[in-house]
Amino acid sequence: MMLDPYTIEVILVMTAAAAICRLAGFQFMRFIPITPRLEAALKAIPLAVMIGIIGPPVLRGGLPEIVGLAATVVAVRLRGNDLIALVAGMGVVAVLRQMA
């Protein structure tokens, strides 16, 4: 797979934009008092991102994607680690797709 210069430029610009947004968020949050409601909202962000990533493939996919979602949910419940859950779900989907 060849990457043309435009693709690399777009990736670099998006990386810079993401870094700037994250740094700005850290700077602005210094001035905002953390209430229990805000803390709950901030803790919900990783789950919302995970659902946003997993949701569309599950809705248009088949059995491997549904079982992968179930594996992700079980891994989050057992380990409490988003990264482990993501790897578990992707692994299950990959194995089931190869078996089909």
ChimeraX commands (.cxc) that place a marker at each C-alpha (Angstrom):
marker #1 position 0.00,0.00,0.00 radius 0.5
marker #1 position 1.43,3.33,-1.07 radius 0.5
marker #1 position 0.72,6.55,0.78 radius 0.5
marker #1 position 0.69,9.65,-1.32 radius 0.5
marker #1 position 2.00,12.93,0.14 radius 0.5
marker #1 position -1.52,14.34,0.51 radius 0.5
marker #1 position -2.57,11.42,2.75 radius 0.5
marker #1 position 0.49,11.84,4.94 radius 0.5
marker #1 position -0.18,15.57,5.17 radius 0.5
marker #1 position -3.78,14.97,6.23 radius 0.5
marker #1 position -2.70,12.46,8.88 radius 0.5
marker #1 position -0.13,14.92,10.27 radius 0.5
marker #1 position -2.66,17.78,10.36 radius 0.5
marker #1 position -5.24,15.61,12.13 radius 0.5
marker #1 position -2.60,14.49,14.64 radius 0.5
marker #1 position -1.66,18.10,15.35 radius 0.5
marker #1 position -5.33,19.09,15.71 radius 0.5
marker #1 position -5.96,16.24,18.16 radius 0.5
marker #1 position -2.89,17.19,20.21 radius 0.5
marker #1 position -3.89,20.86,20.29 radius 0.5
marker #1 position -7.44,19.98,21.39 radius 0.5
marker #1 position -6.14,17.74,24.15 radius 0.5
marker #1 position -3.66,20.33,25.42 radius 0.5
marker #1 position -6.30,23.06,25.30 radius 0.5
marker #1 position -8.67,20.83,27.25 radius 0.5
marker #1 position -6.08,20.29,29.96 radius 0.5
marker #1 position -5.43,24.03,30.16 radius 0.5
marker #1 position -9.12,24.98,30.34 radius 0.5
marker #1 position -9.96,22.31,32.90 radius 0.5
marker #1 position -7.57,23.96,35.37 radius 0.5
marker #1 position -10.14,26.74,35.76 radius 0.5
marker #1 position -13.27,24.57,36.07 radius 0.5
marker #1 position -14.22,23.12,39.46 radius 0.5
marker #1 position -14.76,19.37,39.29 radius 0.5
marker #1 position -18.24,18.60,40.60 radius 0.5
marker #1 position -19.55,15.04,41.05 radius 0.5
marker #1 position -21.73,15.51,37.97 radius 0.5
marker #1 position -18.80,16.67,35.83 radius 0.5
marker #1 position -16.62,13.85,37.15 radius 0.5
marker #1 position -19.29,11.29,36.17 radius 0.5
marker #1 position -19.52,12.82,32.70 radius 0.5
marker #1 position -15.74,12.70,32.23 radius 0.5
marker #1 position -15.64,9.07,33.35 radius 0.5
marker #1 position -18.33,8.21,30.77 radius 0.5
marker #1 position -16.32,9.52,27.82 radius 0.5
marker #1 position -14.24,6.34,27.20 radius 0.5
marker #1 position -17.40,4.23,27.13 radius 0.5
marker #1 position -19.05,6.64,24.70 radius 0.5
marker #1 position -16.02,6.51,22.42 radius 0.5
marker #1 position -15.93,2.71,22.58 radius 0.5
marker #1 position -19.64,2.52,21.67 radius 0.5
marker #1 position -19.05,4.95,18.81 radius 0.5
marker #1 position -16.30,2.72,17.45 radius 0.5
marker #1 position -18.02,-0.63,17.99 radius 0.5
marker #1 position -21.62,0.37,17.22 radius 0.5
marker #1 position -21.60,0.77,13.42 radius 0.5
marker #1 position -19.80,-2.52,12.64 radius 0.5
marker #1 position -22.15,-4.40,14.99 radius 0.5
marker #1 position -25.22,-2.88,13.35 radius 0.5
marker #1 position -24.12,-3.77,9.81 radius 0.5
marker #1 position -22.21,-6.92,10.72 radius 0.5
marker #1 position -23.19,-10.43,11.54 radius 0.5
marker #1 position -22.52,-13.02,14.20 radius 0.5
marker #1 position -18.75,-12.34,14.59 radius 0.5
marker #1 position -19.41,-8.69,15.40 radius 0.5
marker #1 position -22.18,-9.45,17.88 radius 0.5
marker #1 position -20.04,-12.04,19.67 radius 0.5
marker #1 position -17.13,-9.57,19.63 radius 0.5
marker #1 position -19.33,-6.97,21.29 radius 0.5
marker #1 position -20.33,-9.49,23.93 radius 0.5
marker #1 position -16.65,-10.34,24.51 radius 0.5
marker #1 position -15.87,-6.64,24.87 radius 0.5
marker #1 position -18.61,-6.16,27.46 radius 0.5
marker #1 position -17.48,-9.22,29.43 radius 0.5
marker #1 position -13.84,-8.09,29.35 radius 0.5
marker #1 position -14.77,-4.61,30.61 radius 0.5
marker #1 position -16.80,-6.12,33.43 radius 0.5
marker #1 position -14.09,-8.60,34.43 radius 0.5
marker #1 position -10.96,-6.49,33.99 radius 0.5
marker #1 position -12.21,-2.90,34.02 radius 0.5
marker #1 position -9.66,-1.99,31.37 radius 0.5
marker #1 position -10.80,-0.46,28.08 radius 0.5
marker #1 position -7.69,-1.50,26.17 radius 0.5
marker #1 position -7.98,-5.13,27.22 radius 0.5
marker #1 position -11.66,-5.09,26.28 radius 0.5
marker #1 position -10.89,-3.62,22.87 radius 0.5
marker #1 position -8.22,-6.24,22.15 radius 0.5
marker #1 position -10.52,-9.05,23.35 radius 0.5
marker #1 position -13.37,-7.90,21.12 radius 0.5
marker #1 position -11.14,-7.45,18.08 radius 0.5
marker #1 position -9.54,-10.84,18.67 radius 0.5
marker #1 position -12.88,-12.61,18.86 radius 0.5
marker #1 position -14.10,-10.93,15.67 radius 0.5
marker #1 position -10.87,-11.79,13.84 radius 0.5
marker #1 position -10.98,-15.44,14.88 radius 0.5
marker #1 position -14.67,-15.84,14.03 radius 0.5
marker #1 position -14.21,-14.18,10.64 radius 0.5
marker #1 position -11.36,-16.58,9.82 radius 0.5
marker #1 position -13.51,-19.56,10.82 radius 0.5
marker #1 position -16.38,-18.47,8.55 radius 0.5
marker link #1:1,2 radius 0.2
marker link #1:2,3 radius 0.2
marker link #1:3,4 radius 0.2
marker link #1:4,5 radius 0.2
marker link #1:5,6 radius 0.2
marker link #1:6,7 radius 0.2
marker link #1:7,8 radius 0.2
marker link #1:8,9 radius 0.2
marker link #1:9,10 radius 0.2
marker link #1:10,11 radius 0.2
marker link #1:11,12 radius 0.2
marker link #1:12,13 radius 0.2
marker link #1:13,14 radius 0.2
marker link #1:14,15 radius 0.2
marker link #1:15,16 radius 0.2
marker link #1:16,17 radius 0.2
marker link #1:17,18 radius 0.2
marker link #1:18,19 radius 0.2
marker link #1:19,20 radius 0.2
marker link #1:20,21 radius 0.2
marker link #1:21,22 radius 0.2
marker link #1:22,23 radius 0.2
marker link #1:23,24 radius 0.2
marker link #1:24,25 radius 0.2
marker link #1:25,26 radius 0.2
marker link #1:26,27 radius 0.2
marker link #1:27,28 radius 0.2
marker link #1:28,29 radius 0.2
marker link #1:29,30 radius 0.2
marker link #1:30,31 radius 0.2
marker link #1:31,32 radius 0.2
marker link #1:32,33 radius 0.2
marker link #1:33,34 radius 0.2
marker link #1:34,35 radius 0.2
marker link #1:35,36 radius 0.2
marker link #1:36,37 radius 0.2
marker link #1:37,38 radius 0.2
marker link #1:38,39 radius 0.2
marker link #1:39,40 radius 0.2
marker link #1:40,41 radius 0.2
marker link #1:41,42 radius 0.2
marker link #1:42,43 radius 0.2
marker link #1:43,44 radius 0.2
marker link #1:44,45 radius 0.2
marker link #1:45,46 radius 0.2
marker link #1:46,47 radius 0.2
marker link #1:47,48 radius 0.2
marker link #1:48,49 radius 0.2
marker link #1:49,50 radius 0.2
marker link #1:50,51 radius 0.2
marker link #1:51,52 radius 0.2
marker link #1:52,53 radius 0.2
marker link #1:53,54 radius 0.2
marker link #1:54,55 radius 0.2
marker link #1:55,56 radius 0.2
marker link #1:56,57 radius 0.2
marker link #1:57,58 radius 0.2
marker link #1:58,59 radius 0.2
marker link #1:59,60 radius 0.2
marker link #1:60,61 radius 0.2
marker link #1:61,62 radius 0.2
marker link #1:62,63 radius 0.2
marker link #1:63,64 radius 0.2
marker link #1:64,65 radius 0.2
marker link #1:65,66 radius 0.2
marker link #1:66,67 radius 0.2
marker link #1:67,68 radius 0.2
marker link #1:68,69 radius 0.2
marker link #1:69,70 radius 0.2
marker link #1:70,71 radius 0.2
marker link #1:71,72 radius 0.2
marker link #1:72,73 radius 0.2
marker link #1:73,74 radius 0.2
marker link #1:74,75 radius 0.2
marker link #1:75,76 radius 0.2
marker link #1:76,77 radius 0.2
marker link #1:77,78 radius 0.2
marker link #1:78,79 radius 0.2
marker link #1:79,80 radius 0.2
marker link #1:80,81 radius 0.2
marker link #1:81,82 radius 0.2
marker link #1:82,83 radius 0.2
marker link #1:83,84 radius 0.2
marker link #1:84,85 radius 0.2
marker link #1:85,86 radius 0.2
marker link #1:86,87 radius 0.2
marker link #1:87,88 radius 0.2
marker link #1:88,89 radius 0.2
marker link #1:89,90 radius 0.2
marker link #1:90,91 radius 0.2
marker link #1:91,92 radius 0.2
marker link #1:92,93 radius 0.2
marker link #1:93,94 radius 0.2
marker link #1:94,95 radius 0.2
marker link #1:95,96 radius 0.2
marker link #1:96,97 radius 0.2
marker link #1:97,98 radius 0.2
marker link #1:98,99 radius 0.2
marker link #1:99,100 radius 0.2
view
